[in-house]
Amino acid sequence: DEDWNVCAVRQKTVIKSVRRGPQALLFSAEWCKPCGPRKKAVEKAVVPLGWSYGDQEDADFRVVDIDKQPDLMRIYSIEVVPTIVYVDSGGKEYDRIVGAQSSRLLTTPLLKKR
């Protein structure tokens, strides 16, 4: 089906972008009230560690707007935002944080894989 092919191409883009190491995908949306504070907390936690943060495909902590990239939302079965999905260098999920959790938890899964 054509929709699946688009997802497969986009998933390859995600996998290509994380091959250098693990990556966190922060799924959010502009209309999501808890997402704004979550994004600020993530940025505050990861930038001092020297990790990149933003919507660039190669960011260590990548922000994914589900309205702009619904294919990634489907690939990683996102049902609630904010959700952070931690993927290994092959793009395979190894951990997930759903909702607005403690900021101390944000970097732990990524630190385990570095």
PyRosetta script that sets phi, psi and omega in degrees:
from pyrosetta import init, pose_from_sequence

init()
pose = pose_from_sequence("DEDWNVCAVRQKTVIKSVRRGPQALLFSAEWCKPCGPRKKAVEKAVVPLGWSYGDQEDADFRVVDIDKQPDLMRIYSIEVVPTIVYVDSGGKEYDRIVGAQSSRLLTTPLLKKR")
pose.set_psi(1, 143.9)
pose.set_omega(1, -172.4)
pose.set_phi(2, -62.0)
pose.set_psi(2, -39.3)
pose.set_omega(2, 179.5)
pose.set_phi(3, -59.8)
pose.set_psi(3, -42.0)
pose.set_omega(3, 179.7)
pose.set_phi(4, -64.6)
pose.set_psi(4, -39.2)
pose.set_omega(4, 178.9)
pose.set_phi(5, -61.6)
pose.set_psi(5, -40.8)
pose.set_omega(5, 177.4)
pose.set_phi(6, -61.9)
pose.set_psi(6, -44.3)
pose.set_omega(6, 178.3)
pose.set_phi(7, -60.6)
pose.set_psi(7, -42.2)
pose.set_omega(7, -179.0)
pose.set_phi(8, -62.9)
pose.set_psi(8, -42.2)
pose.set_omega(8, 178.4)
pose.set_phi(9, -63.5)
pose.set_psi(9, -45.5)
pose.set_omega(9, 180.0)
pose.set_phi(10, -65.0)
pose.set_psi(10, -38.1)
pose.set_omega(10, 178.9)
pose.set_phi(11, -63.7)
pose.set_psi(11, -38.2)
pose.set_omega(11, 176.7)
pose.set_phi(12, -60.9)
pose.set_psi(12, -36.7)
pose.set_omega(12, 177.0)
pose.set_phi(13, -62.8)
pose.set_psi(13, -44.4)
pose.set_omega(13, 178.1)
pose.set_phi(14, -61.7)
pose.set_psi(14, -48.5)
pose.set_omega(14, -178.8)
pose.set_phi(15, -61.8)
pose.set_psi(15, -42.5)
pose.set_omega(15, 177.9)
pose.set_phi(16, -58.5)
pose.set_psi(16, -39.1)
pose.set_omega(16, -175.8)
pose.set_phi(17, -74.5)
pose.set_psi(17, -18.9)
pose.set_omega(17, -177.4)
pose.set_phi(18, -106.1)
pose.set_psi(18, 2.4)
pose.set_omega(18, -176.4)
pose.set_phi(19, -60.1)
pose.set_psi(19, -25.3)
pose.set_omega(19, -179.5)
pose.set_phi(20, -73.6)
pose.set_psi(20, -14.3)
pose.set_omega(20, 179.8)
pose.set_phi(21, 165.4)
pose.set_psi(21, -179.0)
pose.set_omega(21, -179.7)
pose.set_phi(22, -65.8)
pose.set_psi(22, 158.3)
pose.set_omega(22, -177.8)
pose.set_phi(23, -145.9)
pose.set_psi(23, 149.4)
pose.set_omega(23, 173.6)
pose.set_phi(24, -109.1)
pose.set_psi(24, 135.6)
pose.set_omega(24, 177.8)
pose.set_phi(25, -111.9)
pose.set_psi(25, 113.7)
pose.set_omega(25, 179.2)
pose.set_phi(26, -95.3)
pose.set_psi(26, 104.5)
pose.set_omega(26, 179.6)
pose.set_phi(27, -84.3)
pose.set_psi(27, 127.3)
pose.set_omega(27, -178.0)
pose.set_phi(28, -149.7)
pose.set_psi(28, -177.6)
pose.set_omega(28, 176.7)
pose.set_phi(29, -152.4)
pose.set_psi(29, 151.5)
pose.set_omega(29, -179.5)
pose.set_phi(30, -61.9)
pose.set_psi(30, -33.5)
pose.set_omega(30, -177.5)
pose.set_phi(31, -80.0)
pose.set_psi(31, -7.9)
pose.set_omega(31, -175.5)
pose.set_phi(32, -83.3)
pose.set_psi(32, 113.3)
pose.set_omega(32, -178.2)
pose.set_phi(33, -63.7)
pose.set_psi(33, -45.9)
pose.set_omega(33, 179.9)
pose.set_phi(34, -71.2)
pose.set_psi(34, -14.0)
pose.set_omega(34, -177.1)
pose.set_phi(35, -69.1)
pose.set_psi(35, -36.5)
pose.set_omega(35, -179.6)
pose.set_phi(36, -59.5)
pose.set_psi(36, -54.2)
pose.set_omega(36, 177.2)
pose.set_phi(37, -62.5)
pose.set_psi(37, -34.0)
pose.set_omega(37, 179.1)
pose.set_phi(38, -64.5)
pose.set_psi(38, -44.4)
pose.set_omega(38, 179.9)
pose.set_phi(39, -62.6)
pose.set_psi(39, -41.3)
pose.set_omega(39, 178.4)
pose.set_phi(40, -64.8)
pose.set_psi(40, -40.1)
pose.set_omega(40, 179.1)
pose.set_phi(41, -64.9)
pose.set_psi(41, -41.2)
pose.set_omega(41, 178.9)
pose.set_phi(42, -63.1)
pose.set_psi(42, -49.0)
pose.set_omega(42, -179.2)
pose.set_phi(43, -59.0)
pose.set_psi(43, -43.1)
pose.set_omega(43, 179.7)
pose.set_phi(44, -63.2)
pose.set_psi(44, -33.6)
pose.set_omega(44, -178.8)
pose.set_phi(45, -79.6)
pose.set_psi(45, -36.1)
pose.set_omega(45, -171.2)
pose.set_phi(46, -94.7)
pose.set_psi(46, -30.5)
pose.set_omega(46, -177.9)
pose.set_phi(47, -60.9)
pose.set_psi(47, -43.4)
pose.set_omega(47, 177.5)
pose.set_phi(48, -62.3)
pose.set_psi(48, -20.5)
pose.set_omega(48, 177.8)
pose.set_phi(49, -82.4)
pose.set_psi(49, -3.8)
pose.set_omega(49, -179.3)
pose.set_phi(50, 84.0)
pose.set_psi(50, 13.9)
pose.set_omega(50, 179.7)
pose.set_phi(51, -90.3)
pose.set_psi(51, 147.1)
pose.set_omega(51, 177.4)
pose.set_phi(52, -82.3)
pose.set_psi(52, 150.7)
pose.set_omega(52, -176.1)
pose.set_phi(53, -141.8)
pose.set_psi(53, 135.1)
pose.set_omega(53, 176.7)
pose.set_phi(54, 151.7)
pose.set_psi(54, -167.7)
pose.set_omega(54, -177.3)
pose.set_phi(55, -94.3)
pose.set_psi(55, 8.5)
pose.set_omega(55, 176.2)
pose.set_phi(56, -70.6)
pose.set_psi(56, 142.5)
pose.set_omega(56, -177.0)
pose.set_phi(57, -59.7)
pose.set_psi(57, -27.5)
pose.set_omega(57, -176.8)
pose.set_phi(58, -99.0)
pose.set_psi(58, 9.3)
pose.set_omega(58, 179.5)
pose.set_phi(59, -66.1)
pose.set_psi(59, 141.8)
pose.set_omega(59, 176.7)
pose.set_phi(60, -59.9)
pose.set_psi(60, -42.7)
pose.set_omega(60, 176.3)
pose.set_phi(61, -117.6)
pose.set_psi(61, 98.5)
pose.set_omega(61, -173.0)
pose.set_phi(62, -96.0)
pose.set_psi(62, 130.4)
pose.set_omega(62, 176.4)
pose.set_phi(63, -89.7)
pose.set_psi(63, 124.8)
pose.set_omega(63, -179.5)
pose.set_phi(64, -118.1)
pose.set_psi(64, 114.0)
pose.set_omega(64, 176.6)
pose.set_phi(65, -81.2)
pose.set_psi(65, 117.8)
pose.set_omega(65, -174.5)
pose.set_phi(66, -66.6)
pose.set_psi(66, -23.2)
pose.set_omega(66, 178.2)
pose.set_phi(67, -78.0)
pose.set_psi(67, -26.7)
pose.set_omega(67, 179.6)
pose.set_phi(68, -93.5)
pose.set_psi(68, -23.0)
pose.set_omega(68, -179.6)
pose.set_phi(69, -134.3)
pose.set_psi(69, 64.3)
pose.set_omega(69, -178.7)
pose.set_phi(70, -64.1)
pose.set_psi(70, -23.1)
pose.set_omega(70, 178.3)
pose.set_phi(71, -63.7)
pose.set_psi(71, -41.5)
pose.set_omega(71, 177.8)
pose.set_phi(72, -68.2)
pose.set_psi(72, -34.2)
pose.set_omega(72, 176.7)
pose.set_phi(73, -60.4)
pose.set_psi(73, -42.4)
pose.set_omega(73, 178.7)
pose.set_phi(74, -69.7)
pose.set_psi(74, -42.6)
pose.set_omega(74, -178.0)
pose.set_phi(75, -58.0)
pose.set_psi(75, -42.3)
pose.set_omega(75, -177.6)
pose.set_phi(76, -99.5)
pose.set_psi(76, 13.5)
pose.set_omega(76, 174.9)
pose.set_phi(77, 50.1)
pose.set_psi(77, 52.5)
pose.set_omega(77, 179.8)
pose.set_phi(78, -80.3)
pose.set_psi(78, 122.8)
pose.set_omega(78, 179.2)
pose.set_phi(79, -113.8)
pose.set_psi(79, -20.4)
pose.set_omega(79, -176.6)
pose.set_phi(80, -136.1)
pose.set_psi(80, 139.3)
pose.set_omega(80, 171.5)
pose.set_phi(81, -120.2)
pose.set_psi(81, 143.4)
pose.set_omega(81, 2.2)
pose.set_phi(82, -78.5)
pose.set_psi(82, 146.3)
pose.set_omega(82, 172.4)
pose.set_phi(83, -137.0)
pose.set_psi(83, 135.1)
pose.set_omega(83, 175.8)
pose.set_phi(84, -110.5)
pose.set_psi(84, 124.2)
pose.set_omega(84, 177.6)
pose.set_phi(85, -111.5)
pose.set_psi(85, 127.0)
pose.set_omega(85, 179.1)
pose.set_phi(86, -100.0)
pose.set_psi(86, 125.5)
pose.set_omega(86, -178.2)
pose.set_phi(87, -121.5)
pose.set_psi(87, 148.5)
pose.set_omega(87, 178.9)
pose.set_phi(88, -82.5)
pose.set_psi(88, -173.9)
pose.set_omega(88, -175.2)
pose.set_phi(89, -67.1)
pose.set_psi(89, -12.4)
pose.set_omega(89, 176.1)
pose.set_phi(90, -98.8)
pose.set_psi(90, 1.6)
pose.set_omega(90, -179.8)
pose.set_phi(91, 88.3)
pose.set_psi(91, 4.0)
pose.set_omega(91, -178.7)
pose.set_phi(92, -85.8)
pose.set_psi(92, 131.6)
pose.set_omega(92, -179.9)
pose.set_phi(93, -66.4)
pose.set_psi(93, 135.9)
pose.set_omega(93, 174.8)
pose.set_phi(94, -126.0)
pose.set_psi(94, -10.2)
pose.set_omega(94, 177.1)
pose.set_phi(95, -162.8)
pose.set_psi(95, 164.2)
pose.set_omega(95, -177.5)
pose.set_phi(96, -157.0)
pose.set_psi(96, 142.7)
pose.set_omega(96, 172.1)
pose.set_phi(97, -123.8)
pose.set_psi(97, 121.4)
pose.set_omega(97, -178.6)
pose.set_phi(98, -106.0)
pose.set_psi(98, 132.5)
pose.set_omega(98, 178.3)
pose.set_phi(99, 83.5)
pose.set_psi(99, -172.3)
pose.set_omega(99, -178.2)
pose.set_phi(100, -89.5)
pose.set_psi(100, 94.9)
pose.set_omega(100, -179.5)
pose.set_phi(101, -99.3)
pose.set_psi(101, 174.4)
pose.set_omega(101, 178.7)
pose.set_phi(102, -56.8)
pose.set_psi(102, 137.3)
pose.set_omega(102, 179.7)
pose.set_phi(103, -61.1)
pose.set_psi(103, -26.1)
pose.set_omega(103, 179.7)
pose.set_phi(104, -64.3)
pose.set_psi(104, -25.9)
pose.set_omega(104, -178.6)
pose.set_phi(105, -80.5)
pose.set_psi(105, -16.2)
pose.set_omega(105, -169.6)
pose.set_phi(106, -61.3)
pose.set_psi(106, -41.4)
pose.set_omega(106, -174.2)
pose.set_phi(107, -95.7)
pose.set_psi(107, -13.8)
pose.set_omega(107, -175.6)
pose.set_phi(108, -55.4)
pose.set_psi(108, -50.9)
pose.set_omega(108, -179.9)
pose.set_phi(109, -61.6)
pose.set_psi(109, -35.0)
pose.set_omega(109, 179.1)
pose.set_phi(110, -72.1)
pose.set_psi(110, -37.3)
pose.set_omega(110, 178.2)
pose.set_phi(111, -63.8)
pose.set_psi(111, -34.3)
pose.set_omega(111, 180.0)
pose.set_phi(112, -61.7)
pose.set_psi(112, -31.2)
pose.set_omega(112, -175.5)
pose.set_phi(113, -95.9)
pose.set_psi(113, -5.0)
pose.set_omega(113, -177.8)
pose.set_phi(114, -92.3)
pose.dump_pdb("model.pdb")
